[in-house]
Amino acid sequence: MTASPPQLRVALVLGTASLFATLALFPYVLALQPHAFDKLPVAAAVVIAAQALQGGVIGFLLAWAGLKLGAPLDLGAPWFAARLYPDRIKPAASGWWWAAGIGVAGALLLLGLIALFGEPLGATAAHATKLAPAPWQGALASFYGGIVEEIQLRLFMLTAIAWLLTRTRLRRSWALGIAVVAAALLFGAGHLPLAAKLTTLDLAIVLRIVGYNALLGLAFGWLYCKRGLEHAMLAHFSADLVLHVVAPLAHSL
């Protein structure tokens, strides 16, 4: 992606997707924090609309920056670009079922680790806060993870870190490897603010939250570098569907 017009058009699509994904997240957030809007001076609908618009603008800006920085590193969203610009050379290969399978496998591995080492918030905290979003709310929230978080953490953050590292003459392969790990850790740490609103953080909770999410972030980052943003999005969305829809349904049986 070397020309500005393709980057701009793809960024606009990703920004629009971020807007709707941010909007879709709110039923899940309100299930976790039902009184989040109680003390606001304006109607909840106004706040939700404003935050969705903000999410769209930020998604567009981060996507555009990530696409520009990623062009010399052969990183980006090749399938969106090929779709929006049919005259461009299409990506050589895809692995959609493979990406979805990696997401599902990662989620199942994570569920196994949770069974061994405990809930991210701890069993007592999870029970006390009555964290029980409905499966349909989890399904909607999965769009946020698959779209917004991948734009933020892979397309922008991972790419920016790799770009900065290559400015130091570090080999591309090393730069990408370091960037994948760094973005995965940042992805894990990004879940701490919400956790802090739900329970008191201690070392065990922090390690579980960061570790569990970073593990999946490594897989998403690897897919992004190998196949493009779209494959990382699909893997992330698939993992979230297992964690936030399939697992709660299975638990309720």
Phi, psi and omega in degrees: 000089185253341183262143183297317182303313177299320179298318182294316182293317177296318179298322178296319178296315180293324177294319177296318177298323178296321179300309182290326178292323176295319177298319182291341182286334191298322176302323179292315180298318181291334175292326179279325182231075187297341182252020185299328185255007187297324186257013180282145182282352180237167181296147181301323181299324179293317180296316180298316179297318181294319181289326176294317177297318177299318178299322178293317180295313180296319178300317178299312183295316179293322178295316181297316178297316181296320179295320180292313180293328183280342184305311180289346180260002183061041176243150177158211182237074188296329183284323174296317181297318180293326180289319182281335180232084184301338181281351178282158177292126182284152176304146188289325185212156176229166178209058187296312179295325178296314179297315178298320179296322177297319178297315180295315180298319178297320179294319179294321176298318180297319177298323176295318178294323177296320178296326182278317190247356175108162178298150179306318180269357186090143185299319182294314181295318180298320179290319183294324182274357177052052182283099182217062174298145179291155179304323180293328176290323176295323178297316178295319180295334180297332177293324178296313179299312184291332183256296188293312183293327178288325174296315183291310189271324181263300185298319181266298190295309180301315181297316181297318179296314179297318180298316179297319180294323179290339175293340178269012180071016174290142180300147183303317182298319178291318180299317180294319180299315179295318181295322178299314180294315181297315180294325179295318178294321177294324176299315178295315181294332180295345178271356183288321181303316178295319179299323180294335178281342184258337182200170176278124183283136169231179186300318182296317180295316180299315181296320179294313183297311181293315183295313180300312183287324179296326179301313177292323180300326177298317180294317180295319179295320179296317178297320179300314181292326184273322190235347181109168184302322186298323179290322176296321177299315181295318179297317180296314179299317180296318179297317181294324177299319178294314186287324188253352180236300185294312182298314177298322177296316179296323180292331182279348182287000000 
